[in-house]
Amino acid sequence: MIDNYFKNRFTVRLFSDKEVCQDLIDEIVEAAMHAPTCGNMQLYTVIETRDKVMKTKLEALHFNQPAAATAPVILTVCADFNRFSRWCELEGAVPGYSNFHSFIVAMTDAVIFAQQICTLAEMEGLGTCYLGTVNYNAKEISELLELPELVVPVASIAIGYPKGGSEIVERLPVKAILHREKYRKDSADEIKNLFRVKDEFPQNQEFVKLNNMPSLAHLFTEIRYPKKMNEEVSKSFEELIKEKFMK
Ligand SMILES: Cc1cc2nc3c(=O)[nH]c(=O)nc-3n(C[C@H](O)[C@H](O)[C@H](O)COP(=O)(O)O)c2cc1C
């Protein structure tokens, strides 16, 4: 399993026209629901978008990324304390889940669940692509999907049958990730060595050249995830969490 699936998987960003049957989505979601969750509260909801009108609107909120535009289905996974809180209230119990901690708990449940969906879908021969743009337009996506209080979108997944091949991309050496007993403090040379696999990966070198950047690190800090953009997204996402979870 480790060598056959996990080390050979890759993100798919272009999908064929072939529809993904409803039964398969249902089956994947049902199996993904066996993921562990905090207190077995299952603090997530997934919204399936396949209707053309809704999908066109959602695609635009994902900046018409090719994965969003070509996938027949987009799944928006939400951190959801609404259903659980309502159940508590109906039972006469007083829920205390309008706070930041509860958002983090629900987000953790939701993200683990989202990854189960991706793994199951890929094992069934589908391709998947997370759409990080869910954070950029979380407020607008919440409005489009009519999300109530205590529900915030945290992961979007474009899903469908792959069109054409994709490439397995590089990973840091396991030494970078796995520290033994205590956090290892790497020297400057060690950090540079750990990142050599990324610096030397041909696709990365191509992007660096194409964007006229002095290094791969500069490509990240100046083009892909610059400070100003991160701060703007943080501000709007923080406002949304306050509105939905901290009233
Ligand atoms: C939180 C998250 C957000 C992502 N956002 C995007 C995205 O907006 N567009 C995209 O094409 N890929 C996106 N990806 C996919 C990553 O680019 C991809 O997983 C990474 O480059 C490693 O490639 P691999 O999945 O093929 O191994 C995202 C992945 C994650 C986990």
The ligand as a Gaussian input file, in Angstrom:
#p B3LYP/6-31G(d) Opt

LIG

0 1
 C       -4.272000      23.217000       1.522000
 C       -3.902000      22.953000       0.073000
 C       -4.198000      23.912000      -0.885000
 C       -3.903000      23.672000      -2.225000
 N       -4.290000      24.583000      -3.167000
 C       -4.073000      24.325000      -4.466000
 C       -4.583000      25.210000      -5.446000
 O       -5.234000      26.212000      -5.136000
 N       -4.340000      24.912000      -6.755000
 C       -3.644000      23.797000      -7.126000
 O       -3.467000      23.595000      -8.330000
 N       -3.152000      22.916000      -6.205000
 C       -3.366000      23.149000      -4.894000
 N       -2.952000      22.254000      -3.945000
 C       -2.197000      21.061000      -4.347000
 C       -0.710000      21.230000      -4.028000
 O       -0.162000      22.175000      -4.916000
 C       -0.027000      19.852000      -4.151000
 O       -0.580000      18.976000      -3.217000
 C        1.476000      19.966000      -3.916000
 O        2.091000      20.754000      -4.883000
 C        2.135000      18.586000      -3.930000
 O        1.836000      17.949000      -5.156000
 P        1.143000      16.509000      -5.208000
 O       -0.162000      16.573000      -4.469000
 O        0.967000      16.241000      -6.685000
 O        2.100000      15.543000      -4.578000
 C       -3.233000      22.470000      -2.607000
 C       -2.957000      21.505000      -1.620000
 C       -3.296000      21.743000      -0.314000
 C       -3.030000      20.665000       0.722000

